[in-house]
Amino acid sequence: MTWKTFGLGLVAAALLTGCKKDENNVLQGEVVPPRDLSEVAAEDEATLQEFLQTHFYNYEEFQTPPADFDYKIRIDTLAGDNAGKTPLIDQVQSRSIQVTEQQIGVGDSETPISHTLYYLTARAGQGVSPTIGDSVLVRYEGTYLDGRGFDSKPNFLWQELPYFLRGYQQGMTELRSGTLEQLVVNPDGTSNIENRGIGMVILPSGLGYFNDSGTGIAAYSPLIFKIELGLVVENTDADGDGIPTWMEDLNGNGYLFDDNTDEDEELKAFTAILRSNFVDADDDGDGTPTRDEIVIDAQGNISFPDTDGDGTPDYLDKDS
């Protein structure tokens, strides 16, 4: 089953609407026939390498914060008085993420194509790093590589990471949050977390919106997200079945939507509602809730009984 996980809630419907054309000469909202995923990945990587080699961020302010510093990441070009600054290429870290056409809804191929995600920690938080399945309290700014903004949330808000862009979600796991003890609520109702983590994620279009311009984002656009990670709900359990969401990534590929133990049975149902394991309280569809087929001890440790000894735990085994 093909699933598209293009950032629910990440970009408001009001952003960049209308019938203007983007830099790819595509009408915003127009359905763009998908290009070859591997071809776009190679182009994006070349674009990102050039960007990282020719730009820097205000690292000196983070190293020695002035009295009025707002702890915002700012990017500028290595030119003129800034020619001697340290380029981003020497400060970011990276990781490879495998993406298939099927995962992003542009084809049936399950052949993984490697995409490089770049991330940077401008200030380490004093809390914890989220998993791909956790709830997080964040504020962020999304921009194109040229600095044009397409989304911004200046106030902290809660996000459920499984429903957001793959690159955004994965990059978030490389940051650390603040702590609840440092939460400050201002008289105007806004809030701040003093020891929050601050970082940046730079992603190719295959980890973003790829050819989907329906949100107003230009097709095939690499993107930047500047993130302030406030709090994390550790071991978020989206379906309340006793198993943390991150543990429902059975194939370990960092993508929760292709783990659906009872998909065949769901497809046969009249309604054909498909529920990936992380949002299914009965993962194997045997009529017994997952919570009743696992054991959680007083310390919160989970064990997975295998009654018939066939190597498949009961909660994933319809015959148990």
N, C-alpha and C positions, 0 to 999 in steps of 0.2 A: 504493500500500500504506500502511495506517495504522500508525504507530508511536507508542508511548507511551514517553516517556523520563523517567518519574517516579523520579528519584533512587535508582538501585540502590545499596544499601548506606548511603544517607544517613540513613535512619531504621531503627533496629533493630526487629525484629519484636516485641520485648518491650515496646515503648513504648506507653503508653496503651491497652492491650488491654482486653478485656471488653465488656460490653454497655451501657456508659453512653452517654447521648445527649450530643451536642455542642451548642453554642449555636444551631445551626440545627435543633435537635430531630431530629437524624438519628442513628440507632444507629451507633456506630463499627463499621466493617466492612460496613455496609449499602451496596449499590449505589445511588447517587443519580442519578436521571435528570438529564441535563445541562440546565442553563439556557442561555439565549442568551449566546454568548460576548461579544458587543459590549455587551450590557446589564450583565453582570457586570463587564466592564472599566470601564465608566463608574462603577458603584457603588464599585468598589475604588479608583479614582482619587480620588473624593470622600472616601472614608475615609482614604486615605493623606495627602491634603492637610490634612485636619483634624488628623491625628496629627502631622504634621511642624510644623504651626503651633503646637501646644500642648505640645510636648516638646523637651527638650534633652539633650545628653550631657555627660559630664564633661570637656569640652574644656580647661578650665583646668588640670586635673591633667596632661593631655598636654602642654600648653604649658610648664608649670613643674612637672615631676614631683617629688613629695615623696620623701623617702629610702626609704620603704617602699612606694612605688607598685607595684602588680602589673600595670599596663598593660592593664587590662580596661576595656572600654567599658561604661558604665552610663548608663541612660536614666531620666529623671525628668520629672515634670510641671512646666510653667511655672505655679507657684502659690506663694503665701506668700513665704517668703524667696527663692525661686527665680524669682519673677515677672520679674525683670530680666535673666535669662540670655538668651543668644542662641538663638533657636529653631532646630531642625533644618532648617527650610525655608530658612534663610539660610546653611546650611553644607553641605548635600548637593549633589551633582551628579546629573544625570539623563540618560537616553538612552531613545529610543523603540525598541521591539523589536516586529516584526510577528509575529503568531501566527495560525495558522489552526486551524479545528476539526479538520481532518485530522491536523495535527501532534500535537495533544494527545488524539486518539482519541475525540472526542465527536461526530463527524459527518463528512460527506464534502466539506464546503465548503473550497475553497482560497482563499477571499477573506481577505486579511490584515486582522487587527484590531490596531490600535496599542495597545501596553501600555507604560506608563512605568515604568522601573526606576530606583530611587534608590540612590545609593551614596555612601559617605563614607570618606575616608582620615583616620584619627586619627593615624597615624604612618606616614610613608613608609618603605618598606623600601629597602635599599641594593642589591637585586639586580635581577631582571627581572620583567616582567609576563608571565604565561602566555597562551597562546592557548586557544581553546575545545577544542582537541584534546590539550592537554598533561597530563602527570602532575604532580601537585602534592603537597607535603608540608604538611599543614595541621592545625590544631586549631580547633574552632569551637563555637558555641552557637547553637541555633535556638530562637526564641521566637515567640509570637503578639504582636500589638501591645500587648496588655495586660500583657505581661511574663511570662506563663506559659510555661515551657520545655517543649519536646517532644523535644529531642535535644541531647546535649552530648558532645563528645569532648575531654576535658581533656589528653590526650596526643597528640602528633603522629602522624598516620597518612597513608598514601599514598592518593590518590584519582585515578581516571581521569576527567577532567572531562566527556567526552562522555556519560557515563552518569548525570549528576546533573541536578538541576532546571535548567531553562533560565535562570531568573533568577539562580540561584546561580552557574552556570557563566559567564554573561555578566558578572556583577558581579565575579567573580574576575579577569577580564582587566583590570579597572581598578585592581587593586592591584599592588604590587611585592613581591617576595619578599625574604628575607634572603640570606645567602651561606653557602656551605659552610664557609668559614674561621671563621665565628662559631658553628658548631655545637658545643654543649657537651653531653656525655653525663654524667649524674649517677650517683653510686654506686648508686642504687636502680634504675637502668636507664632512667629517664625522660630526656628530652633537652630542650634549649632552644636557640633560635637568637637570639642577642642582637639582631641588626639586622633581625629579621623585620618585615614590613609588617603593620600592624593596621588593620582597617577594618570596615565594616558595609554590608550589602546589604539593602535594603527592597524587597520585591517584591509585586506583585498576584498574586491566585490563578491567573491565566492563565499566569503564569511560574513557578507552583509546582505544587500538586497539583490545582487547580481543583475538580472534583466528586468526586475519588477520596478517599474516607474510609477505604479499606481499610488504610492504614498507621496509622490512629488520628488522623490530622490532620483537624480539622474541615473539612467541605466549604466551598469558596469563602472560604478564609482568606488574607488577606494575611499575609506572614511576614517575620521579621527574622532575618538571620544575622550574627553577630559573628564575624569571621574573623581568624585569625593565619596569615599565609602565610609558611611557612618556606623551602621550596625549590621549584624548578621544574626538571623535565626538559625542556629546550628541544627543540622539533621532535620531540616524541614521535611515534613511528611505530608505531601500534597493530598493524598487520598485517605489519610487517617487509618491506613491498614497496619500500622506498627512498623513498617519498613521505611527508613528514610529515603527520600526521593533519589538521592545519589546512588543508593544501593540497587535501584531498579534498572540501572544501566547494565543489563546482563551481559552484553557483548563487549562492554568496556571501551566503546568507541567515542564516548563523550557526547552521545546524541541519544536522547531519551525516547524519541518518537518512533524508533524502529525496534523497540522491545515490547512486543505484544504477544504474550504466550497463547492467548485464546483467540487470535485474529481470525483463524479459519471458522471457528464457531460463530464469531460476531458477524462475519460476512454472510453466513447462512441465515441470520436472523432477519425478520421482516423489516425492521428499522435500519439494519446494517450500521449501527452506531459503533465506531471503532474506538476503543479506549486502550491506549498504551498502558503498560503496567503501572506507571507512576501515578495514573489517575483512575486506576481500576481497583476497587476494594476486594475483588475476587479475581486474582490474576489468572487462574487456570480455568475459570468459568465452570467450576464443578458444583456450584450452589453453596459451597462452604466458604465464608469470608476468609480472606488471607489471614486476618488477625487470629482466627481460630486454628490455623494450621502452622503457626510459628509459636515459639516460646520466648518470652522476654522475662529475664530474672529481675530481682530487686535492684540490681545495679544498672539495669537498662541494656544488658547484653542480650543479643538476639541469637537464638539457635534455630536451625531449620530441620525438623524431623523428616526422615525418609522411611515411612512405615513399611513399604514393600521392598526396600533395599535395592531399588533399581538405579540408584545414582541420581535421581531427580527428586528434590525435596517436595514434600506434600503440596506446598502452596503453588507449585508449578506443574503438578502432576494430576491431571484430571482423573486418573485411574486410582489414585490413593484414597 
